[in-house]
Amino acid sequence: MAEAQATVALNIGSQRISMGVFEPSKNGGLILKRYDSTSILADPAAEMARLPQIRVAVTELADRLKIGKSTKVRYAISGQSVFTRFIKLPPIEDDNVEQLVTFEAQQHVPFPIDEVIWDWQLLESDTGEKEVALVAIKGDALNEMNDIVLGAGLGTAEVDASPMALYNALKYNYPDLTETTLLIDIGAKTCNLIYLEGNRMFTRSVAVGGASISTAIAKEYGVSFSEAESQKCSNGMVALNTVHTSQLDEPTAALATVIRNALGKLPAEIARTTNYFRSQHGGKAPKQVLLAGGGANLPHVAEFFHEKLRLPVEFFNPLKMVSVGKDIDIDQVSTQAHVLGELVGLALREVGKAPLEIDLVPDVVSRERDIERRKPFLLAAAVILLVGLGAWAWTNTSDNNDAAVKVQVLEADIDGLDKFHGPLQKLAKKEAGLNRRSNQLIDAQQARVLWVDIIDDLGLHFVNDNVWLFDFDPVVGNDINAQSIVTSDFHNSSGDKSGMAPIKISMPTKPGRPKRGRPAPAPTKVMINAIRVQGYWRKGSDGHESVYKLLERLRQGSEFFNVPANEKAVVTLPDQIEGDNFASPFVLILPLKNPIPAPIK
């Protein structure tokens, strides 16, 4: 049975599920009383079996730690499941911040706002600017995860995102950091990059993790994902250089080289994120690196990042300022300390030491909280009702003449209130008009910001020294199954070898004048469902394969484009450059995840 003052923290990662029981210490800190963890297989091909595996894992952990039924837990979900944005606000009064954040959320969240569950917090700033951390998740995904927690016999106290919990643990355990610090949390499916600079923070999730390494091993050796995962955990390490690999036996050296190549994408993503943090958020380049997460268990991974980033690297210790109870296996915790960051960050919420308190509230929890808030009012209403019935019974036994006088007074009051009826109706009509105007302004703002975000997203993922873009057009009525622009010789239908194949895009015609006596037909709502991008690729180490690699990066990480698995279905690309030309053109038709209404003149 969990202690009365204890808080139970649960971290639901893509592969590792861990749970800890914490108690507040006498000095206001934390004591880790009990801890355990388990793992599930993060095979991308077995995604449908993931949720049942998590339910079994959570149930087993609760039984092993003797957590009582219906105990409310704080749990964190992986960074890949959430959408995070850091938004700078104009200088406005604090009373208007919430209204402005709600407006900004509608602009930045790439889903209808009524389909997501989101929360925000105003961040501290050393420069005086207002900045907000916005975290959102699809409501269906969060409710599914919460059903698993409830199905394990537990309740929900709060729901946090893994990067935010890690930030709280970092801020608490390293209070004297003076230089910009980068925390690299290597998970199973994603790597969370968390920047800490004074009171400023920034985070981004990159789609590179332990599963990427296992997938690379499985592909290289032609084995199953589970066997590749086993080989990685038992024999895997990161190759450092030729001197290092020459000292290993041939099978181990080959495996270490595969792992190094799989991790090779991560330093480039870190460099790109650091540049974004510096240019868009006014941050500084990190001066030191802390490693966390299960992926940091690979031997020589610290040396690898030290070599690539040229920065001092050490392992993150979230228990630096946390006491450990007598029932804890010290050896186990010492070797696994760098994977306990989320649990510590969640437990800090109980003792009020978490600077960032994001709470993603599932629907069932929201209803429970609403009932709890209403209980005092319901009790008060019941008391008032009983008192009123008693007064009515007493009044009913009094003199009828007194009752008649009271009725006359009430009628006079009602007559006096009638004069407010007309003005109130006018105010209601005026309010409706203002609401219509505000909705128009919101739609205009959305149209203004959305295209900038789409272009920024394309620029973030579609960058290569051998490829450049020169045209960007919206496409209406794109049907990827009927796309016919792909040609083997990249010539148009007229035989012209200029490089650009014709693309047929059907646009709506302007409605004609209605016949007399009939209402004008409503304009047809036309949706832009794809973007046409034109560019060139030049001779280089990868040749035209650079375009396909950029498409793969866009497919995995873009917030706006829905690139199919078969990239060739959306690209017109010659296999080689004709003659002595320096470069060759290509055309992309990139479907949008969410179609955009096209303006009709």
C-alpha positions as CSV (number, residue, x, y, z in Angstrom):
1,M,0.0,0.0,0.0
2,A,1.5,3.4,-1.0
3,E,2.2,5.8,1.8
4,A,-0.3,8.6,2.5
5,Q,2.3,11.4,1.7
6,A,4.0,9.5,-1.1
7,T,3.8,10.4,-4.7
8,V,3.9,7.7,-7.4
9,A,5.7,8.7,-10.7
10,L,5.3,6.6,-13.9
11,N,7.4,7.2,-17.1
12,I,5.8,5.6,-20.2
13,G,8.5,5.5,-22.8
14,S,8.5,3.9,-26.2
15,Q,10.4,0.9,-24.8
16,R,11.3,1.4,-21.2
17,I,8.4,1.7,-18.6
18,S,9.6,2.8,-15.1
19,M,7.9,3.6,-11.8
20,G,9.1,5.2,-8.6
21,V,7.7,6.0,-5.2
22,F,8.9,9.2,-3.6
23,E,8.3,10.9,-0.3
24,P,9.1,14.5,0.7
25,S,12.1,14.9,3.0
26,K,12.2,17.2,6.1
27,N,14.2,19.9,4.2
28,G,11.6,20.0,1.4
29,G,13.4,17.7,-1.0
30,L,12.7,14.2,-2.2
31,I,13.4,10.7,-1.0
32,L,13.3,7.8,-3.5
33,K,11.7,5.0,-1.5
34,R,11.0,2.3,-4.2
35,Y,11.9,1.9,-7.9
36,D,11.5,-0.6,-10.6
37,S,11.4,-0.8,-14.4
38,T,10.7,-3.1,-17.3
39,S,11.0,-3.0,-21.1
40,I,8.8,-3.8,-24.1
41,L,10.0,-4.4,-27.6
42,A,9.9,-1.1,-29.7
43,D,9.6,-2.9,-33.0
44,P,8.1,-0.4,-35.5
45,A,6.4,-3.4,-37.3
46,A,4.5,-4.3,-34.1
47,E,3.0,-1.0,-33.2
48,M,-0.5,-2.4,-32.7
49,A,0.8,-4.6,-29.9
50,R,2.4,-1.7,-28.0
51,L,-0.5,-0.5,-26.0
52,P,-1.4,-4.0,-24.5
53,Q,2.2,-4.5,-23.7
54,I,2.3,-1.2,-21.8
55,R,-0.8,-2.2,-19.8
56,V,0.8,-5.4,-18.7
57,A,4.0,-3.7,-17.8
58,V,2.3,-1.0,-15.7
59,T,0.2,-3.6,-13.9
60,E,3.3,-5.7,-13.1
61,L,5.3,-2.7,-11.8
62,A,2.4,-1.6,-9.6
63,D,2.2,-5.1,-8.1
64,R,5.9,-5.3,-7.5
65,L,6.0,-1.9,-5.9
66,K,2.9,-2.7,-3.9
67,I,1.0,0.3,-5.2
68,G,-2.6,0.3,-3.9
69,K,-5.6,0.1,-6.2
70,S,-6.9,3.5,-7.4
71,T,-3.7,5.3,-6.3
72,K,-3.4,8.4,-8.4
73,V,-0.1,8.6,-10.2
74,R,1.8,11.3,-12.1
75,Y,2.9,10.0,-15.5
76,A,5.0,11.3,-18.4
77,I,4.5,10.4,-22.1
78,S,7.3,10.3,-24.7
79,G,8.3,13.4,-26.6
80,Q,7.3,11.8,-29.9
81,S,3.7,11.8,-28.9
82,V,3.4,15.5,-28.1
83,F,3.6,18.7,-30.1
84,T,5.8,21.4,-28.5
85,R,6.1,25.1,-29.5
86,F,7.9,28.1,-27.9
87,I,6.0,31.3,-28.7
88,K,7.2,34.8,-28.1
89,L,4.4,37.2,-27.1
90,P,4.2,41.0,-27.8
91,P,4.4,43.3,-24.7
92,I,0.9,43.0,-23.3
93,E,-0.7,43.1,-19.9
94,D,-0.7,39.8,-17.9
95,D,-4.5,39.8,-17.9
96,N,-4.6,39.4,-21.7
97,V,-1.9,36.6,-21.9
98,E,-4.3,33.7,-21.7
99,Q,-6.5,35.0,-24.4
100,L,-3.5,35.7,-26.7
101,V,-2.1,32.2,-26.0
102,T,-5.4,30.6,-27.0
103,F,-5.3,32.5,-30.2
104,E,-1.7,31.5,-30.9
105,A,-2.5,27.8,-30.1
106,Q,-5.1,27.8,-32.9
107,Q,-2.4,29.1,-35.3
108,H,0.5,26.8,-34.4
109,V,-1.1,23.4,-33.5
110,P,-1.4,21.5,-36.8
111,F,-4.8,19.9,-35.8
112,P,-8.2,21.3,-35.1
113,I,-8.0,22.8,-31.6
114,D,-11.0,20.9,-30.4
115,E,-9.3,17.6,-31.2
116,V,-6.3,18.2,-29.0
117,I,-5.6,18.5,-25.3
118,W,-3.1,21.2,-24.6
119,D,-1.5,23.3,-21.9
120,W,0.9,26.2,-21.6
121,Q,3.1,28.1,-19.2
122,L,4.7,31.5,-19.2
123,L,8.5,31.0,-19.1
124,E,10.8,33.1,-17.0
125,S,13.1,35.3,-19.1
126,D,16.4,37.1,-18.4
127,T,15.6,39.7,-21.1
128,G,12.1,40.7,-20.0
129,E,10.4,39.3,-23.1
130,K,7.3,37.1,-22.6
131,E,7.7,33.6,-24.0
132,V,5.3,30.7,-23.7
133,A,5.9,26.9,-23.7
134,L,2.9,25.3,-25.5
135,V,2.5,21.5,-25.4
136,A,-0.4,19.7,-27.2
137,I,-1.3,16.0,-27.9
138,K,-4.1,14.5,-29.9
139,G,-7.0,13.9,-27.6
140,D,-7.6,10.3,-28.8
141,A,-3.9,9.3,-28.2
142,L,-3.9,10.7,-24.7
143,N,-7.2,9.1,-23.7
144,E,-5.9,5.7,-25.0
145,M,-2.8,6.1,-22.8
146,N,-4.9,7.1,-19.8
147,D,-7.2,4.1,-20.3
148,I,-4.1,1.9,-19.9
149,V,-3.3,3.5,-16.6
150,L,-6.9,3.1,-15.4
151,G,-7.0,-0.5,-16.7
152,A,-3.9,-1.2,-14.5
153,G,-6.0,-0.3,-11.5
154,L,-4.5,3.2,-11.0
155,G,-5.8,6.7,-11.2
156,T,-4.4,9.9,-12.8
157,A,-3.2,12.9,-10.9
158,E,-1.3,14.7,-13.6
159,V,0.1,14.1,-17.1
160,D,3.4,15.6,-18.2
161,A,5.6,15.4,-21.3
162,S,8.9,13.6,-21.0
163,P,11.1,16.7,-22.1
164,M,9.3,19.0,-19.6
165,A,9.8,16.5,-16.8
166,L,13.5,16.1,-17.7
167,Y,13.9,19.9,-17.7
168,N,12.5,20.1,-14.2
169,A,14.9,17.4,-13.0
170,L,17.8,19.1,-14.7
171,K,17.0,22.5,-13.2
172,Y,16.6,21.1,-9.7
173,N,19.7,18.9,-9.6
174,Y,22.0,21.4,-11.3
175,P,21.1,24.8,-9.8
176,D,24.5,26.3,-10.3
177,L,24.8,25.9,-14.0
178,T,26.2,29.1,-15.5
179,E,27.0,28.0,-19.1
180,T,24.4,26.9,-21.7
181,T,23.9,23.1,-21.2
182,L,22.5,20.6,-23.7
183,L,20.8,17.5,-22.3
184,I,20.7,14.7,-24.9
185,D,18.0,12.1,-23.9
186,I,18.4,9.1,-26.2
187,G,15.2,7.1,-26.1
188,A,13.9,4.2,-28.1
189,K,12.2,6.1,-31.0
190,T,13.3,9.7,-30.4
191,C,16.0,11.7,-29.0
192,N,15.0,14.7,-26.8
193,L,17.3,17.7,-27.1
194,I,16.8,20.0,-24.1
195,Y,18.7,23.3,-23.9
196,L,19.1,25.1,-20.6
197,E,20.5,28.7,-20.4
198,G,19.8,30.5,-17.2
199,N,16.0,30.7,-17.0
200,R,15.6,30.1,-20.7
201,M,14.8,26.6,-22.0
202,F,14.2,25.0,-25.4
203,T,13.4,21.5,-26.5
204,R,13.0,19.5,-29.7
205,S,12.5,15.8,-30.4
206,V,14.5,14.2,-33.2
207,A,13.4,10.9,-34.8
208,V,16.6,9.1,-34.1
209,G,16.9,6.6,-31.2
210,G,17.7,3.1,-30.1
211,A,15.1,1.6,-32.5
212,S,16.9,3.3,-35.4
213,I,20.1,1.5,-34.4
214,S,18.3,-1.9,-34.1
215,T,16.7,-1.4,-37.4
216,A,20.1,-0.6,-39.0
217,I,21.5,-3.8,-37.5
218,A,18.6,-5.9,-38.7
219,K,18.9,-4.5,-42.2
220,E,22.7,-5.0,-42.3
221,Y,22.7,-8.6,-41.1
222,G,19.3,-9.7,-42.4
223,V,17.9,-10.7,-39.0
224,S,14.7,-9.9,-37.1
225,F,14.3,-6.7,-35.1
226,S,14.2,-8.6,-31.8
227,E,17.4,-10.4,-32.6
228,A,19.0,-7.2,-33.7
229,E,17.9,-5.6,-30.4
230,S,19.4,-8.5,-28.5
231,Q,22.7,-8.2,-30.3
232,K,22.9,-4.5,-29.7
233,C,22.3,-4.9,-25.9
234,S,24.7,-7.8,-25.4
235,N,27.5,-7.1,-27.9
236,G,27.0,-3.5,-29.1
237,M,29.2,-0.5,-28.7
238,V,30.0,2.6,-30.7
239,A,33.1,2.5,-32.9
240,L,35.4,5.5,-32.3
241,N,38.1,5.3,-35.0
242,T,40.1,2.8,-37.0
243,V,42.6,2.4,-34.1
244,H,39.7,1.5,-31.8
245,T,38.1,-1.0,-34.2
246,S,41.5,-2.6,-35.1
247,Q,41.7,-3.7,-31.5
248,L,38.4,-5.6,-31.6
249,D,37.6,-8.9,-33.2
250,E,36.1,-8.7,-36.7
251,P,32.4,-9.4,-35.8
252,T,32.4,-6.9,-32.9
253,A,34.2,-4.2,-35.0
254,A,31.6,-4.6,-37.8
255,L,28.7,-4.3,-35.4
256,A,30.2,-1.3,-33.7
257,T,30.7,0.4,-37.1
258,V,27.0,-0.2,-38.0
259,I,26.0,1.4,-34.7
260,R,28.2,4.4,-35.3
261,N,26.8,5.0,-38.7
262,A,23.2,4.8,-37.3
263,L,24.1,7.4,-34.7
264,G,25.8,9.5,-37.3
265,K,22.6,11.4,-38.2
266,L,22.3,12.7,-34.6
267,P,25.2,15.2,-34.5
268,A,23.9,16.9,-37.7
269,E,20.4,17.2,-36.1
270,I,21.9,18.6,-33.0
271,A,23.9,21.2,-35.0
272,R,20.7,22.2,-36.9
273,T,18.7,22.5,-33.7
274,T,21.5,24.6,-32.0
275,N,21.5,27.0,-34.9
276,Y,17.7,27.3,-34.7
277,F,17.9,27.9,-30.9
278,R,20.5,30.7,-31.5
279,S,18.8,32.4,-34.4
280,Q,15.1,32.2,-33.4
281,H,15.3,32.3,-29.6
282,G,18.4,34.3,-29.0
283,G,20.2,31.5,-27.2
284,K,23.9,30.6,-27.1
285,A,25.7,27.5,-28.3
286,P,26.0,24.8,-25.5
287,K,29.3,24.6,-23.6
288,Q,28.7,21.2,-22.1
289,V,26.6,18.1,-22.8
290,L,24.8,15.7,-20.4
291,L,23.6,12.3,-21.6
292,A,20.4,10.6,-20.5
293,G,18.1,7.8,-21.6
294,G,18.4,4.1,-22.4
295,G,20.4,4.8,-25.6
296,A,23.2,6.3,-23.5
297,N,23.9,2.7,-22.1
298,L,25.9,1.9,-25.2
299,P,29.7,1.7,-24.5
300,H,31.7,4.6,-25.8
301,V,28.6,6.7,-26.6
302,A,30.0,9.6,-24.4
303,E,33.3,9.5,-26.3
304,F,31.4,9.5,-29.6
305,F,29.5,12.7,-28.8
306,H,32.7,14.3,-27.4
307,E,34.4,13.6,-30.7
308,K,31.5,14.9,-32.8
309,L,30.5,17.9,-30.8
310,R,33.9,18.8,-29.4
311,L,32.3,19.5,-26.0
312,P,32.8,18.0,-22.5
313,V,30.3,15.2,-22.1
314,E,29.1,13.5,-18.9
315,F,26.1,11.4,-17.8
316,F,23.1,13.2,-16.3
317,N,22.5,12.4,-12.6
318,P,18.9,13.3,-11.6
319,L,19.6,11.9,-8.1
320,K,22.3,14.4,-7.4
321,M,20.0,16.3,-4.9
322,V,17.6,13.4,-4.2
323,S,18.0,11.1,-1.2
324,V,17.7,7.3,-1.6
325,G,15.8,5.1,0.9
326,K,17.2,2.1,2.6
327,D,15.1,-0.4,0.5
328,I,16.7,0.8,-2.7
329,D,19.4,-1.3,-4.4
330,I,22.2,1.2,-4.6
331,D,24.1,-0.7,-7.3
332,Q,21.0,-0.9,-9.5
333,V,20.2,2.8,-9.1
334,S,23.9,3.8,-9.7
335,T,24.0,2.1,-13.1
336,Q,20.5,3.4,-14.1
337,A,20.6,6.9,-12.6
338,H,20.7,8.6,-16.0
339,V,17.3,7.0,-17.0
340,L,15.4,8.3,-13.9
341,G,15.1,11.9,-14.9
342,E,11.4,11.8,-15.8
343,L,10.5,10.2,-12.5
344,V,12.3,12.8,-10.5
345,G,10.9,15.6,-12.6
346,L,7.3,14.3,-12.0
347,A,7.9,13.8,-8.2
348,L,9.1,17.4,-7.9
349,R,5.6,18.5,-8.7
350,E,4.4,17.2,-5.3
351,V,7.0,19.3,-3.3
352,G,6.5,22.4,-5.4
353,K,10.1,22.4,-6.8
354,A,9.1,22.1,-10.5
355,P,9.5,25.4,-12.4
356,L,7.6,24.0,-15.4
357,E,4.2,22.5,-14.6
358,I,2.5,21.3,-17.8
359,D,-0.7,19.3,-17.2
360,L,-2.3,17.5,-20.1
361,V,-5.7,16.5,-18.7
362,P,-7.5,13.4,-20.2
363,D,-11.3,13.7,-20.7
364,V,-12.2,11.4,-17.8
365,V,-9.9,13.3,-15.5
366,S,-11.3,16.6,-16.6
367,R,-14.8,15.4,-15.8
368,E,-13.7,14.2,-12.3
369,R,-12.0,17.5,-11.6
370,D,-15.2,19.3,-12.7
371,I,-17.3,17.3,-10.3
372,E,-14.8,18.0,-7.5
373,R,-15.0,21.7,-8.1
374,R,-18.8,21.6,-8.1
375,K,-19.2,19.6,-4.9
376,P,-19.0,22.6,-2.5
377,F,-21.6,24.5,-4.7
378,L,-23.8,21.4,-4.9
379,L,-23.7,21.0,-1.1
380,A,-24.4,24.7,-0.6
381,A,-27.3,24.5,-3.1
382,A,-28.7,21.5,-1.2
383,V,-28.5,23.4,2.1
384,I,-30.2,26.5,0.5
385,L,-32.9,24.3,-0.9
386,L,-33.6,22.7,2.5
387,V,-33.7,26.1,4.2
388,G,-35.9,27.4,1.4
389,L,-38.4,24.5,1.8
390,G,-38.5,25.1,5.6
391,A,-39.1,28.8,5.1
392,W,-41.7,28.1,2.5
393,A,-43.5,25.7,4.9
394,W,-43.3,28.3,7.7
395,T,-44.5,31.1,5.4
396,N,-47.4,28.9,4.1
397,T,-48.8,28.7,7.6
398,S,-48.7,32.5,8.1
399,D,-51.5,34.8,7.3
400,N,-52.8,34.7,3.7
401,N,-52.9,38.5,3.6
402,D,-49.1,38.7,4.2
403,A,-48.6,36.3,1.3
404,A,-50.8,38.4,-0.9
405,V,-48.8,41.6,0.0
406,K,-45.5,39.7,-0.9
407,V,-47.0,38.6,-4.2
408,Q,-47.9,42.3,-5.0
409,V,-44.3,43.4,-4.2
410,L,-42.8,40.7,-6.4
411,E,-45.1,41.7,-9.3
412,A,-44.0,45.3,-8.9
413,D,-40.4,44.1,-9.1
414,I,-41.0,42.1,-12.2
415,D,-42.7,45.1,-13.9
416,G,-39.6,47.2,-13.0
417,L,-37.3,44.7,-14.6
418,D,-39.2,44.7,-17.9
419,K,-37.5,47.9,-18.9
420,F,-34.1,46.1,-19.2
421,H,-35.4,43.5,-21.6
422,G,-35.0,45.6,-24.8
423,P,-31.4,46.9,-24.1
424,L,-30.3,43.4,-23.2
425,Q,-31.5,42.1,-26.6
426,K,-29.6,44.9,-28.4
427,L,-26.5,44.1,-26.5
428,A,-26.8,40.4,-27.4
429,K,-27.2,41.3,-31.1
430,K,-24.1,43.6,-30.9
431,E,-22.2,40.8,-29.3
432,A,-23.1,38.4,-32.1
433,G,-21.8,40.9,-34.6
434,L,-18.5,41.3,-32.8
435,N,-18.1,37.6,-32.6
436,R,-18.5,37.4,-36.4
437,R,-15.9,40.1,-36.9
438,S,-13.4,38.4,-34.5
439,N,-13.8,35.1,-36.4
440,Q,-13.0,36.9,-39.6
441,L,-9.9,38.4,-38.1
442,I,-8.8,35.0,-36.7
443,D,-9.3,33.4,-40.2
444,A,-7.2,36.2,-41.7
445,Q,-4.4,35.7,-39.1
446,Q,-4.4,32.0,-39.7
447,A,-4.0,32.4,-43.4
448,R,-1.1,34.9,-42.9
449,V,0.9,32.7,-40.5
450,L,0.2,29.2,-42.0
451,W,2.1,29.7,-45.2
452,V,5.1,31.0,-43.4
453,D,5.1,28.0,-41.1
454,I,4.8,25.6,-44.1
455,I,7.8,27.3,-45.9
456,D,9.8,27.2,-42.6
457,D,9.0,23.5,-42.2
458,L,10.1,22.8,-45.8
459,G,13.3,24.7,-45.2
460,L,14.1,22.9,-42.0
461,H,13.9,19.4,-43.5
462,F,14.7,19.9,-47.1
463,V,18.3,21.2,-46.9
464,N,21.3,19.8,-48.8
465,D,24.3,21.3,-50.5
466,N,23.5,19.4,-53.8
467,V,19.8,20.5,-54.0
468,W,18.2,23.9,-54.2
469,L,14.6,25.1,-54.8
470,F,13.3,27.9,-57.0
471,D,9.5,27.7,-57.2
472,F,6.7,27.0,-54.7
473,D,3.0,26.7,-55.9
474,P,-0.2,25.5,-54.3
475,V,-2.0,22.6,-55.9
476,V,-5.8,22.1,-56.0
477,G,-7.4,18.7,-56.5
478,N,-4.2,16.7,-56.4
479,D,-4.8,12.9,-56.6
480,I,-1.6,11.0,-55.9
481,N,-3.1,7.8,-57.3
482,A,-3.8,9.4,-60.6
483,Q,-0.6,11.4,-60.8
484,S,0.9,11.2,-64.3
485,I,3.7,13.7,-64.3
486,V,6.5,11.2,-63.7
487,T,8.4,10.5,-67.0
488,S,11.5,8.4,-67.4
489,D,13.3,10.9,-69.7
490,F,11.9,14.0,-67.9
491,H,10.6,15.6,-71.2
492,N,7.3,17.2,-71.5
493,S,4.6,16.0,-73.9
494,S,5.7,18.4,-76.7
495,G,9.2,17.0,-76.8
496,D,10.8,20.0,-75.2
497,K,13.8,19.1,-73.0
498,S,13.8,22.2,-71.0
499,G,13.3,20.1,-67.9
500,M,9.8,20.9,-66.6
501,A,7.0,18.5,-67.3
502,P,3.6,20.1,-67.5
503,I,1.3,19.7,-64.5
504,K,-2.4,19.9,-64.8
505,I,-4.1,21.7,-61.9
506,S,-7.8,22.2,-62.0
507,M,-8.9,25.5,-60.4
508,P,-12.5,26.5,-59.8
509,T,-14.1,28.9,-62.2
510,K,-15.8,32.1,-61.1
511,P,-19.5,31.5,-60.6
512,G,-21.6,33.2,-63.3
513,R,-24.3,35.8,-62.8
514,P,-27.5,34.2,-61.3
515,K,-30.7,34.4,-63.3
516,R,-33.2,37.0,-62.2
517,G,-35.5,35.9,-59.4
518,R,-33.0,33.2,-58.1
519,P,-30.5,33.5,-55.3
520,A,-26.8,33.5,-56.3
521,P,-25.2,30.0,-55.8
522,A,-22.8,29.8,-52.8
523,P,-19.2,29.7,-54.0
524,T,-17.7,26.2,-54.1
525,K,-15.2,25.6,-51.2
526,V,-12.0,24.6,-52.9
527,M,-9.2,23.0,-50.9
528,I,-5.4,23.2,-51.6
529,N,-4.3,19.7,-50.8
530,A,-0.7,19.7,-52.1
531,I,2.3,21.9,-52.8
532,R,4.3,21.9,-56.1
533,V,8.0,22.5,-55.5
534,Q,10.5,22.9,-58.3
535,G,14.3,22.8,-57.9
536,Y,17.6,21.5,-59.3
537,W,20.0,18.9,-58.1
538,R,23.7,19.1,-59.1
539,K,26.4,16.6,-59.4
540,G,27.6,15.4,-56.1
541,S,28.5,12.4,-53.9
542,D,24.9,11.2,-53.8
543,G,23.7,12.5,-57.1
544,H,20.0,12.4,-57.6
545,E,19.6,10.2,-54.5
546,S,20.0,13.4,-52.5
547,V,16.5,14.3,-53.4
548,Y,15.1,11.0,-52.2
549,K,17.0,11.3,-48.9
550,L,15.5,14.7,-48.3
551,L,12.1,13.4,-49.1
552,E,12.6,10.6,-46.5
553,R,13.6,13.3,-43.9
554,L,10.5,15.3,-44.8
555,R,8.3,12.2,-44.5
556,Q,9.6,11.4,-41.0
557,G,9.8,14.8,-39.5
558,S,7.4,17.2,-41.3
559,E,4.4,18.7,-39.5
560,F,2.6,19.7,-42.6
561,F,3.5,17.3,-45.5
562,N,2.2,13.8,-45.8
563,V,4.9,12.2,-48.0
564,P,4.0,8.6,-48.9
565,A,6.4,5.7,-48.3
566,N,6.9,5.5,-52.1
567,E,8.6,8.8,-52.7
568,K,8.8,8.2,-56.4
569,A,5.0,8.7,-56.5
570,V,5.5,12.4,-55.8
571,V,8.7,13.3,-57.6
572,T,9.6,13.8,-61.2
573,L,13.4,13.2,-61.3
574,P,15.8,12.2,-64.0
575,D,18.3,9.5,-63.1
576,Q,21.3,11.5,-64.6
577,I,22.3,14.9,-65.8
578,E,22.2,15.3,-69.6
579,G,25.3,16.3,-71.4
580,D,27.6,18.8,-69.7
581,N,24.9,20.5,-67.7
582,F,25.8,21.4,-64.2
583,A,22.5,20.5,-62.7
584,S,19.2,18.9,-63.6
585,P,15.6,20.0,-62.6
586,F,13.1,18.1,-60.6
587,V,9.4,18.6,-59.5
588,L,7.8,17.5,-56.3
589,I,4.1,17.3,-55.6
590,L,3.9,17.2,-51.8
591,P,0.5,16.3,-50.3
592,L,-0.6,18.3,-47.3
593,K,-1.7,16.6,-44.1
594,N,-4.4,19.1,-43.7
595,P,-5.9,20.8,-46.8
596,I,-6.1,24.6,-46.8
597,P,-9.1,26.5,-48.2
598,A,-8.2,28.3,-51.5
599,P,-9.2,31.9,-51.8
600,I,-11.9,32.5,-54.5
601,K,-12.0,35.9,-56.2
